[in-house]
Amino acid sequence: MNLPPYKAWINLSKSAIDKNLSFFRSLLTPKTKLFAVIKSNAYGHGLLDFSSMISESRKCDGICVDSVQEGIALRKYIKKKPILVLGATLPKLFPLAKKNDIIITLSNFDVLKAYLSLPTTHRPDFHLKFDTGLHRQGFQKNELLELIHLLKKEKLRPLGLYAHFSGARKERKEETEKEFIQFISIINLFRQTGFKKFLSHISATGGTLMNPKYHLDLVRIGMGLLGYEPHEEYHNLSVTSLSPALSFHSYLSEIKKIPKGEGIGYDGVKQTKKEMKIGIVPIGYWHGIPRALSDKGKVLVRGKKTSILGRISMDMITIDLSHISEAFFGDPVTLIGTDGKESLSALDQAKTINASHYEFLTRLNPLIKKYNIE
């Protein structure tokens, strides 16, 4: 079988990404912009690899990243679309952001005062972020009048105002609505005090799926474009029709039989109760397979689901081949993706260890070779 010359590789499906982008675009009115969130190495999908698939799409109006450094890396390839940094930016990076036409987030008075200390030629465009309940970044409600006074005094005009829901899903419906109402009051206060032209946004993937009124001027779609709902409750909604864009693979590097009563892996934590046929897969926690999946995780071989045996090593896992008689050296092994009629998603793997699929995907080693496929 003709496999890539790597121990591990990732396939990215352009058709899946296009499908997901079209789905979210279909939920929005023409006036609502869609910004793709590709922060943190595009949630493990590869910053440049993923962005190359959406940068020319007319369905995507802009890009969100976590840092100026990510923005600069993308600006070499994305010339026209706006790039918004959602994370904190050190003041010494403001001039670089300005030079590369990157929009930053201002979320507290310390960073705003540092911004004001620079000459206007070194000040990048900015959005203001507000804390409506998540209690991470953001100006607070009791700071609004002081903030508006300072902005008017310094003749500063934000390109946008935004917030982030603390958990946009059905079981937090009341909290989500309360946060939305608070954000609307912030928007109204800015308009009443003379700020007329700005973009307002509060919804990531969850808010976008939850209620059309939360769309406002712009939505920020990250995990949804990658083919995953933000929370399990959305899996049962008929409105969702997402396709995971990433599959993660390795191969069988060794096959052997182990007698009854032997230990498998470090410290022999897995004991054979009978003679077992096992396979070695040359990837481990360095590649992004959580050690917590030891003796719990699943993989796919020859269209069949099978178990990880014993402890996951830095660069190897052992799997059960007892029921896969046709397995051979060099056969592909799938950790995320589809093989025949069986499939494993990042959510499936994460649920096994009570973790988040966000965490599982973003911890995939960024050095793993990626292939763009249709």
Secondary structure, DSSP 8 states (H G I E B T S, - for coil): ----SSSSEEEEEHHHHHHHHHHHHHHS-TTSEEEEE-HHHHHTT-HHHHHHHHTT-TT--EEEESSHHHHHHHHTT--SS-EEE-S---GGGHHHHHHTT-BEEE-SHHHHHHHHTS-GGG---EEEEB-SSS-SSSB-GGGHHHHHHHHHHTT---SEEE---S--SGGGHHHHHHHHHHHHHHHHHHHHTT--S-EEE-B-HHHHHH-GGG-TTEEEESTTTTT--SSGGGGG-TT------EEEEEE--EEEEE-TT-EESGGG-EE-SS-EEEEEES--TTTT--GGGTTT-EEEETTEEEEEES---SS-EEEE-TT-TT--TT-EEEEEEEETTEEE-HHHHHHHTT--HHHHHHTS-TTSEEEEE-
